[in-house]
């Protein structure tokens, strides 16, 4: 998979931000491919590398939440997704927020709970 190649290249270059970004992108892909356990491992690595990069930390928290919900950890996953959404909003980023709200709503509906549904406007 090309995402593995991107991670290997970033590791070889020893560039922390490049590695964190490559790991995040691979984690997103792994969630879509239903490989949540590998996705969680990548999100752990990103969160260790990207502590000073709020946007990437927020996106990774969201991805981590999506992986957790796919493993059946619905409440913890939705909480992580909401934390990621709020973190992203705090950076002023609006691109991708609507998709995040939709995903949280979908997971909350599947869980049968309205208390996890995002509140407020999609973009602030």
Secondary structure, DSSP 8 states (H G I E B T S, - for coil): -HHHHHHHHHHHHT-HHHHHHHHHHHHHHHHHTT-HHHHHHHHHHHHHH-TT-HHHHHHHHHHHHHHHHHTT-HHHHHHHHHHHHHHHHHTT--TTHHHHHHHHHHHHHHHT-STTS--S-S--
